[in-house]
Amino acid sequence: MQEMAVTYSIGEVAEMFGLSVPTIRYYDKEGLIPNLNKNAAGVRRFNEDNVSTLKIVECLKNAGMPIKDIKQFVQWTLQGDKTLNERSQMFQELRVSVQEQMKQLQETLDTINFKCAYYGKATSDGTEKYVKEEMHLN
């Protein structure tokens, strides 16, 4: 007896990723989900490889990569081993970019933490006067 491969509907995949169905259709139209099969009625059926591809697409998107660059990456993967250097270089550059984003976010969080402490003290005192003096602010 042959085992049936698990597939998912577009709605199930949308729920998995917290995306809208139109967004997934857009990704498909842009060629970001290669080898996506449709059943006899023309309905998309996602297999585990398609879901794995979407995980990478979402990772790249969350890292700030534009769709056109994600599309390039997908094309490189379809070309196989001859594009390993390009893909490696892309991820090395992306890592530097994400590290810089994280540094900027940490600085933002530090400022927010400071303001939380500042306003926490000011509200408990009922005035900013003492907290400004305490924190040497003018």
C-alpha positions, 0 to 999 in steps of 0.5 A: 500500500502506497502512503499518501504525502501530506499536503496543505490547503492555502488556508492552512498554510496561511494560518501556519505563517500568519499570512493572508491567502492573497499574500501567499497567492502573490508569492506563488505568482512571483515564483517564490514557491517553485514546484507548487502543485495544483489538484484537478480543480486547480486548487493549490496543494502545498507539500512539505518542500513548499512549506520549507520554502515559505519558511525561508521566504518569510525569514528573508522578508523578515530580515528586510530583503526585498521581494526581487532579491528573494526571487533571485535567491529562489532562482539560484536554488533552482539552478543547483550547486553552480550558485552555491557561492552566490547564495552563501555570499547573500546570506553572509551579507544578510547576516551583517545587515540583520546584526546592524538592525539588531544593534539599532533595535537594542539602542531603541530598547535601551531608550524605551527602558530608560523612559519606562524607568523615568516615567515610572518614578515620575508617576510614583512621585507625582511630578517629574521634578525629582526624577529629573534631579535624580537622573541629572536631566534638565 
